[in-house]
Amino acid sequence: MQSILHNLGHSLRTVRRNPGPTLTILLTLTLAIGANTAIFTVDYATLLAPLPYPHPEQLVNVWSKAQGHRNLVSAGDFTDWKRLNTAFQDVNIWGTDNFNIATEGRPLFVDGLEATPEYAGMLGEPFFLGRNFLPEEGLPGKERVVILTHRLWQRLGANRQILGQTMRVNGEPYTVVGVLAEGSADRQEVELIVPLVFEPEQQSNHDTRYWLVTGRLKPGVTIEQAQASMDSISAREALDYPATNRGWGALVEPLKNDFLPQSRRSMLWLLLGAVAFLLLIACLNIAELLLAQGIVRQREIAIRGALGASRAAIFTQSFVENVVLAAIGGFLGVAAGYAVLRGLVAMIPAGTLPAEADLRLNLPVLLLMLAITALAGVLFGCAPAWYASRLDPAEVLKSGGRSGIHGSRQRLRRLLVIGEFALALPMLAGAGLTTHSLWNLTRVDLGVRTDHMLGFYLDSPTAPSNRKQINSYYRNMLARIEAVPGVTSVTALSHLPLDSLHEAVRFSIAGRPEYSGASSRPSADIQTATPGYFRTFGIRIIRGREFSDADDETGAKVAMVNEAFAARFLTGLDPLNQQILMDQWIPGSPNPVPGVQWQIVGVFHTVKSRGAREDVPQIAVPFWQMGPGVAGVGVRTGPEPAAMTESISSAVNAVDSQAALALTRTMDQVRGETVAGDRFTVILFASFGAVALLLAGVGMYGLTAFSVAQRSHEIALRMALGATRSRVVASIVKEGLAQACMGSAIGLAGAYLVGRAMQSISFGVPAVDLLTLIAAGFGLLLPALFACYHPALRAATVEIMPALKKE
């Protein structure tokens, strides 16, 4: 024990006596452990961790499937699946919707979940208050009950006596029967659950595929067995309902990140690769710093050996010193990891990661990072001590301690620096590629003008359900909003352009070949809009005309299509001579009217309805002919639109005091949200690139400073023989830049592989982007130049005679 305490005290004194190398090593450890732990925690929670439900391996999603692609599920198919399957202990159907909640002030507009009664119980969601739905509450007439999330319960006043109370949801009285416990449910967008009830005619509808299905397997049943059971049911449905189910099957998949886009999953895996690269750079940095420090201390170790210290004692002392260093760095790394993770959580755009991801500091990941960096520190820190303890003390003392500055050890340190730069270049290239991709996205023609535009969604439980009354209601609403001073134009529509919300509709072209079933028809996004839509949003009309007030519920059915629709489905045809056959939704009716004919009267410039990356075919129809119950409103203003929110809200409530405004944003904000995920990706990769650059620069600086310190006699001798200071500086800088260039050249292969891997998340950027590679190369050479120049300048200002006498 006394020996350990002695070694510990000596180690702390040694660390204190060498502040420069110590701080550099601690900075490296802090950056490596902190950044890697934070990012790996995000990746682990999103991609690798089990879902936060009891027995998550039993939970699956069940999809309809046609032509190899998964699809949503019809109420009729679900009814058969639930009745006939032999693989599930429970299976439930669900979907999301918007709900208007009456409060003492203005009504709340919230996202909610409609699900069959056993849904929450199947997932094992714990309750803070109350209970789950009862089976009979899934029957028509008994479904007016609601479960609140803990977050919504708090927004409504956190009343512990809320159970059994009545609240008005969409204008109807609902009884609160439960409040979910605080946890993963609060990280989701939905804030309440109501029972999903199908009318008898819906239970026999096998064509309208609108819902999601989640099930829990029976104990011991595998995914393959469940798939076989569903294949059998699908084959039976194809025989019973050939018009709607022929060619359709079912697909059983584990419930794990099913709604995370492939591009986002690719981004997270690439970040995991960045974690590994950064960890390697950190280990190389620690290695070269500790090796250099160990060589400098060879004279000290030789003296200790000459005075009788055993090899074991020398090695033990070095081991304790490096353990102390690793422990201090580990503590700082944990603090940095916590801070970085908190910062990441604050920056992550809404909807980027699944709600089930528990983004808390992960202890197993933290221990892994500590073990790797500590192992690197102890290994590379003890290696020089082990080597020095085997040298002849007399030879070391005679050589002045310079026995280790040449030969294989000098080459090893140079190789470590080259390796750092070879790893840093792909990291910088990744940052450059994401930045170039974001730049391309911001320059995409979105098809609309977003300046001076305010958008929101409008929902009211008192809004009428009859088509003529709906049109009268919204005409009054738009007239009142347009009368607000500062408003120049206003329009009602089903979905705001550029918004993540969208709805697709299946269609066919009149006179073209028929499809085998309604569900096999192609689909396009559907937009319903009032006549002012194109003028208000600045959307160009390419051919034909836009909607007019005559296109109402009494007029002929008309439609407009965008350029992407015309290019994909009307090649070689005159769009203005074509008719579209698609269903028409009638307010208050559970099923649409099939096969309604809509005459194309215009073609408009493609609007990016699903973000800036793709052109999606879109059909627009008059709001007065097929407007939705929950409508969006776009308002063009003269003043700044955000400043007019209150006056517009007052105008809305003057028409309908129970109308709730939701997702109120300027269209510039909506435009920013379209690239929010890409902007976050740039921040992450740029941060990793900056850390890699910093570590490589620190490594280069440390090696150069060490090298010139050891060569002070040689430099003084050269200057005594006539070498100028500029020539000495140039020589040292040239040597360092040569190593940086060699590492960068080797890193080009890694940069190419990174570019190939990032094709799935980048936009308009080739795998070999010369501009990015040139920028990354200069980005590496500049810190390398500084890292070499500063020590070289110090070496060139050395006093010649004292340096020669010292040796």
N, C-alpha and C positions, 0 to 999 in steps of 0.2 A: 504493500500500500504506500509506504514512504517513497519507494522508487517511482511509483506512478505519479504521486503528487509532485515529486522533484521534476520529473519529465514534463508534467503539465505546466508547472511554473516556468521552466526553462522555455517551453514552447510559446507561452504567452509573451515572454520577454523577447523572443526571437521575432515573433509576429510584429511586435511593437517597434523593434529596431529597424524593420524593413518596410516602412509604410507604403512606398511606391509599388513594389511587386505585390504586396499583400492586398492593397486596395484594388489593384487590377484584377487579381484572382477573385476577390470577393465580388467585384462588379460582374465578372463573367459568370460566376455561380448564381448570382442574384438574377441576372437576365435569363440565363438558361433555365433555371428551375421555375422562375415566375412565369415567363412567357409560355414555356412548354406545358406546365401544369394547367394553366388556364385554358389553352387551346385544346389540349388532350381531354380535359374535363368536358368541354363542349362536344367534342367528337364522340367521347365515350357515352355521354348522356343521350346523344341523338342517334348514334349508329349501332352501339354495342350493348348498352345497358338493357336489361329486361324491363318491360313495361311495368308501371307502378300499380299493377293489379294482382289479386291473388291468382296463382297458377297461370301466369301470362302465356305459357306455352300451349294452353288449351284454347286461347282466343284466336279466332280467324275472321277474315272478311270473305264473304261469298258474293261473287259478281256474276252477272250475265255475261256470256261470251259469244262472240260471232266473228268469224274470219280471223281468229287468233287474238282479237282485241277484247279487253274487258269493258263492261258497260254497266250502267245502273240497272236496277231491278224493278220489275212491274209488281203491282200489288197481287195480281193473279198468280204469278210465279212464286212469290213469297208464300202465299197461302198454301200452295201445293208442297213447297219445300218443308214448311213447318209441319204439315200433316203427314208427309210420307217419309221423311228422312229417318235413318236409323243410327246416324253418327253423332248427333248433337244432343246434349242434355238440355240446351236452350238455344233458340235462334230468334233474333229480333230485327225488325225493320225500322229505319229511322231516316230523318232528314232535317235540314235546318230551315228556319223561316224567321221573319221579323215580327215583333210583337209590340203593341202599344199598351203601356201600363199607365193607368190614370193615377196621378198623385195630387197632393194638395196644391202644388205649384203647377208648372207646365208638365205635360205628360212625358214619360220616358219612352224612347224608341230603343229596343234592345234586340239582340240576336238570341234566338232560342232554339230548342230542340224539340221536335215531335218524334216520339218513339213509342213502340208498343210497351205495355206496362212493366215487363220484366227486364227492360234494358239496363237500368241502373243497378239492379240486383245482380244481373249476369256479370257485369264488370266488377262487382264487389265494391262499388262506391260507398264509403262510410258516410253516415248521417250525423250532423251536428244536432239537429232537432227533428223530431217526427219520424216519418216512415216512408217507404217506397210506395208506389202505386199498387193497388189491389188488382187482381185479375179482372174483376167485374168492371173496373174503371176504364177498361179498354173496349167497352160496349157503347153503341150509340145512345146518347142521352145521359150517360153517367161519367162523361169524360171531362167535366168542368172542375178539374183539380190541377194543382200546379206544385212543382218542386223548385225551390230557389237555390241558386249557388250561394255560397257564403259571401262572395263579393257583392252580389245583388242585395242580399239580406242586409248587409252593412249600408249600402247606398239608400235603402229604404228606411233606415233608422235603427237597425240592430235591435228590434223588439223581440224579446224572448217569449212574448205571449202571442206571437204571430200565428201559431198553429190554430187552425180552425177559423181564422178570420177570412173575410172575403175581400178580394181585390179585383178590380176590373181590368181584364186583359182583352184587348181588341173589342172593348165595349161590352163584353160579357162577364158576368160574375164567376170568378174562379175561387175555390177554397184552397188555401195553403195547407198542404199535408206534410211537407218536409223541407228541411234546409240541409244541403250537403255540407260535409265537413270541409274546413279550409285545406287546400292542397291543389292537386293537379287540375281539378275542375275549374278552379279560379284562373288558371293560366289559359283556358280556352276562351274563344270569342263568345260562345253561347253563355247566357246568364240564367236561363230557366228551362225547365222541361215540362211539357204537357203530353198527355196520352195521344197517340196516333190511332185514329179510328177510321176504318174503311167502311163505306156504305156497301150494300150487297152488290151493286153494279160495278163498283171498283174492284171488289174481290174477284170478279170474273174477267177483269181487263188484263190481258197478257201482253198488250202492245205498248202501252205508255210506260216506258222505263224511266223512272224518276227518282227512285229511292236507293238507299244503301242498306246492306244487310250484314250484321255481325253475329257470330255464333260462338258458343263454347262447346268444345268437343267433350264427349263422354270420357271418363278416365280410361286410359289405355288405348284409345282410338287414335290412329295416326292421320296425318294430312292425306296420305295416299288412300287410306280406307274411306275417309270422308269424301274425297274426290270421286272414288268409285261409286259411293252411294248417290252422290249428286248426278253423276253421269247416267245412272239408271233412271233417276227421276226425269232428267232432261230428255232422254230417249222416249219416255212415256208421254211427256208433254208434246213432243214433236208429232206424235201420232194423234193425240187428242186435239191439238190446236195447230194444224198444219199451216194455217194462214199467218200465224204470228210467231210460231216457235220452231218451224222447220229451219235448220241451219244454226239454231241457237243452242248453247249449252250453259254449263255453270263452271265457275273457276273458284277453287278454294285456296286461299293464301293466308299465311300467318299474319296476324295483326301486328305489324311493326313498320311504322313510317310509311304507310301506304299512300299518304297524301303529301309526302315530301317530294317535290319535283326531282327528276333525275339530275338536272343541272345543279340543284342544291346539294344533293348527295355527292355528286362529283366534286363540288367545291370543298365539302367537308373532308373527303378522302385526300384531296390535294393538300389541304391544310395539315392533315396528319403526316403527309410526306414532308411538308415544310418543317414540322416539329422535329422529325428525324434529322433533316439537314442541319437545322439550327443546333440540335444536340451534338451532332458530330463536330460542328465548328467550335462549339464551346469546349468540347473535350480536347480538340486539337490545340485550342488556345491555352487551356490549362496545362496541357502536356508541355508545350514549348516554354511557357513561363516557368514551370517548376523544373524542367530540365536545365534551363539557363541558370536559374537560381541555385540549383544543386551543383552545377559546375563551378560557379563562383565560390561556393563554400568548400570546394575540395581541399583548399589549404587548411581551413579550420578543422575539417575532418582528419586530415593527415596529422595535424598537431595533436588532436585528441588521441589518435592511434599511437603516436609516438610517446604520449604520456601514459599509455597503458590501457586505454579504453578498448574493450572487446568489440568485435564486429556486431555481436548481438546487441550490445548496448547502443552502438551508433545507429543501428537499424531501428531499434525500438524508439530511440529519441526522434528520429525522422518520421516514423510512423505516427507517433503521438502528435507531432507538429502538424502533420497533414490532416489528421483526424480533427484536431482543433479548428483548422482552417475550414474543413468541410462542414463542421458543425455550425460555425458562424455563418458561412455562406448558405447553409441549409435553412437556418432561421430567417435570414434576410430573404431567401427565395420563397419561403412560405408566405411571408408578409407581402412580397411582390405578387405572388400568384393570386392571393386573395384580392388585392387591389386591382390587378389586371382583369380578373374574372368579373368583379363588380362593374368595372368600366365596360367590358364586353356586353354584359347583360343590359346595361343602360343604353348601349348603342345599337343593339340588334333590332332591326325593323320588325314591326308586328307581323306575325305570320311567317317569319323566316324559318323558324324551327318548330317542330311539333310541340303541342302543349304538354305531352307526357314527359318531355325532356326536363329532368331535375338538375338545374344548373347550379349545383353547390360544389364547393371544393371537395374533390374526390380523394379520399384518403389512400386507397390502393394506388391510384395514379401518382399521387404526391410521393409516396414511399418509393415507387419505381424510379421516379426522376431523381430523388435524393440518392438512391442506391447507385444509379448509373454515374452521376456526377461525382459522388464521393469515391466510387471505385476508381474513376479516372484520376482524381486528385491524389489518392493514396498510392495508386500504381505508379504514376509518373513522378510523384514526389519522392517515393522511396527508392525508385530505380537508381537515381544518381548516388544516393547515399550507399546503396548496396555496392555499386560499381567503385565508388571512392574508397570504401572500406577494404577493397581487395587490392588497391594500389600500394606500391612501396612508399611509405611516408617520406623516406629520404629523397626519392626521385621527385615526388611532388613538391617538397620544400625547395629542392635545388632548382626546379623549373619555375619557381615563383607562383605556382598554382595555375599555370597555363596549359597543363597537360591535356586538358579536356577541350580546348577551344579549336582544335583542328581535327582533321580526319573524319571518321564515321559519325561522330557526335555532331560536328558542325553540319555535315550533310543531312543528318536526321532533322535538325532544327529547320534547315532550309526546306526540306520536304514537307514538314508540318505547315510552314507558311504557305507553300505552294498548294497544299491540300486545302487550306482554309479558303484561299482565293478561288480554287476550283469549285468548291461547294457554294461560295458566296455568289458567284456569277449566275447560276440557275435561280437562286433566290431573288436576285435583282431583276432577272429576266421575267420571272413570274409577276413581280410587282409592276414591271413595265407593260407586260401584256394586259393585265387587268386594267391599268390606267388607260392604255390605248383603246381597249374595248369600251370602257365607260365614255371616253371621248367620242367614239363612233356613235354610241347610243344617244348621246345628248344632241347630236347633229342630225338625227333621223327626222324626216318629215312626218309628224304625227297626224297630219290631216286636219287639225283644228287650231284655232287661235285660243291660247289660254290666258292672255292678258286681260285684265279687267273683267274676269268671269268668276261668279260665285255659284257653287253647286251644292245641292243637298237633296235628301230624300224625304218624302212627305207621307205620313201615315196617320190615318184617323179612324177610330172605331165608328164614327158617325158618317163616314163617307158612304154614299149610296152604292147599291149593288146592281142597279138597273142601268143598262148602257146609256139611255137618254139622260138619266139623272146624273150619272158619272160625268158625262160630257158637260152638263150644265154646271156641276160643282167645280170642275177644273177651269171652265171658262171664267167663272166668277173669281176663282183664285188667281188666275193669271192676270185678269184685268186689275184686281186690287194691287198685286205686286208691281205691275207696270206703271201704276199711278204713283208709286213711291218716288219722290224727287231723287234724281240721280240715276234711275234705272232707264236704260235706253231700249232694251228688248228682253223678252222672257219667253221661255219654252218649257213645255212638260214633255217628259220622255221616260222610257222604261229604265234605262241605264245611262249614267253619265259616261261620255267618251273617256277613254284611257283608264277607267276604273277597273278594279279587279272583278267586279260583279258583271256577269254576262249570262245570257241564256241562249241556248241553241234550239233550233227547230228543224225537223225533217221536212223535205219537200221533194217535188219532182217537177220537171218541165213539161207542160202540156204538149202533147203530140210526139214526145220522145219515148223511147222504149220503156215499158213498165218494169217495175222492180218486183221481185218475188214476194215481198211482204213490206208492210209499212215501215218496219224497223230496219230494213236493209236500204232504205233511201238515203241519199247524202244529206248532210246537215250543214247549216250555216247559222251564224249568230243572227238573232232577231232584235231589232230596235223599233220601238213604236215612238212616234214623235209628232208634236203639233206642227202646224205650218211654219212657225218661226224658228224651227230647229236649225236648219242649214244656215240661215242668216245670222242667228245669234252666236253660233259656234264658228262662223267663218269657214264653213265647209263648201268647197267648190262643186258646182253642178257641171258635170262633163258633157252630158247629153240630156235632152228632154227637159222636163219641168220638175219643180219641187211640189210638195203638197200645198193644197189651198183649202180655204174654209169650206169649199163645196165637197171635199172628200170627207164627208161625215157618215153617220150611221145609215143615212138614207141613200147615199151615193154608191156608185159602182166601186167594187173592191179594187184598189190600186196599190202598187208597191214600187219601191226604188231599190236598186242593187248597187253595190260598190264595184269599183274597177276589178278588185280581186275576184269577186263573184263572176263578173262577165268574162274574165280571162280564163277561169277554171271551168265554168259550166256552159258558157254560151259562145265558145270559139266558133268562128265562121257564121254566126247568126247575128241578126239585128236585134239587140236586146229590147228595143221598143216595140217589137212585133211579137214578143213572147209573153206567155202567161205562166205563173207559178202556181202549182197545186200544193197547198199546205193547210194544216188544220187551223181552225179559228177558235180561240178560247172565248167562251161566253160567260160573263160574270154571273156567279151563283150556280153554274153548272159544274158537276164533278168531272165531266169528260168533255173534250173539245169536239167541235163539229168537223168531221174529216173531209178532205178533198175540196176545200173551198178554192175557187179560182181567183187569182190576183193578177191584174194586168200591170206589166212593167211600164212605167211612164217616165222613168229617168234613171240616169247612172251618175253616181256621185264619187268624188275622190275618196280613196280608201282611208278610213279612220282606223288608227291603231286601237282596236277595242280590247286587245289582250296584252297590252304592253308594247314596247317599241321593237321587239325582236321579229315579229312575224306579221304578215298580211293575212287577215282572216276574212273569208267571204262573209258578207253581211247583207241581210235583207232589212229594209226599213218599210214600215207600213204606217198609215195615219193613226195617230193616237185616238182620234174620234171614232175609228172603226175597230180598234183592238187594244185600247189602253189598259194598263194593269191596275190592280187595286192599290199597290204601293208604287208611287211614281217618283221619279227624280225631277228636279226643277233646275234649269240653268238660267242664270240672270246675268246679263251684261250691263255693266255700270260705267258711269263716267268717273266718279271718284274711286278710291281704292275699295275693292269689294269687301274686304274683311271689316272695314269701318261701317258698312251698311247692314251687317248681319242683324243687328237689333231692330232696325226699322223694318226690314223685310220680315223678320219673325213676327213683329207686331201686326203687319199687314195680313200675314197668314192667319194669326189667331183672331183677327177681326172677322174673318170669314168663318173660321171653325176654331172655337176655343179649345177643342180637344185634339187638334192636330199637333203631332210631334215632328220636329225637325231633327233629322239624324244625319251624321257624317257630313256636317256643314264644313266645307273647305273651299278655298279658292282653287281655281283650276290650275294655277301655277303650283299649288301644293300637291294636287293630284298628279301633275306631270312629274314632280319630284319623287313621288311615291313609286312611279313606274321604274325608276332606276335606283331606288333606295337599297335594294338587295345588292346591286352591282357596286354601288358606292361603298357599302359595308365591306364587300369583298376586296375592293381596292385598299381600304384602310387596313384590313388584316394583312394582306400580302405586302403592302408597303411597310407596315410595321415590322414584319419578319425580315424584309429586305434591309431595312434600316438597322435592325439589330445585328444581322449577319455582316453588314458593312462595318458597323462599329467594332464587332469582335475581330474581324479580319484586320482592320486598321490598328486596333490595340495590339494584336499579335505581331504585326509588322513593326510597330513602334518598339515593342518590347525587345524583339530580336535585334533590331538595328541598334537600339541604345546599348544593349548588352554587347553586341559585336564591336562597336566602336570603343566602348569602355575597355574591352579586353585588348584592343589593338592600339591603345593610346601610345605605346612605345613605338610601334611601327609607323603610326601617323606622324608622330613628332620627328622621327628619323627622316621620313620622306620630306617633310617640310624643311628640316635642317639641310637637306641636300638640294633644296631649290624648288620643291613643289609649291605652287600657290594654293591659297585657301580655296579659291573657286574650283581648282582642279581636284582638290581633296573632296570637296562637297559633291562635285559632279561624279566622282568615282563611286562614292558611297551610295548616292541616289541612283546611279545607273545600276548598281548591283541589286538594290532593293526593287527597282522597277522591273528588272529582268525576271525576278522571281514572281512578281505580280502578273506580268504578262504571260509567263509560262503557266501559272495557275489559271488565268483567264482563258488561255487557249485550250487547256484541258477541260475547263468548265463549259466550253461551247457544246460539247456532246451532251452534257446534262441539260443545258439550256434548250437544245433541240427536243430532247425527250419531254421536258416540262412544257414546251410549246405544243407538242402533240397531245399531251395529256389535258391541256387546258382548252382544247378546241371545243369541248362540250359546254364550257361556261363563258367563252369569249364571243364577241360579236364583231365580225368583219376584220378579224386579225389572223393572218396566216401563221402556220406553225413556225416558220422561219421568218421572223419579222426583223429585217435588217436595222430599221430605225431603233427598235427596242434593244437589239443586241449592241449597237453602237453606243446607245445611251447607257446601258448597263456596264459596258467596258470602261467608258469614261468615268462612270460613277465609282468604279473600283479603283481606277488609277489615280484619281484625285486624292482620296485619303491615303493611298499608298505613297504618293509623292510627299504629302505632308508628314506622314509617319517616318519617311526616310530623311527628309530635309532638315527637320528640327534637330535630331541627334547628330546629323552630319555637320550642321552649322556649329553645334557645341564642340564637336571634335576638332573642327578647323580652327577654333579660337583657343585651343589648348596652348599653354605656355611651353615652349619647346624644351628649354633646359631643365625645368623641374620634372617634366615627364621622363626625360632621358635619365636624370639622376635617380628617379624613383625606381626605375628598373635596374 
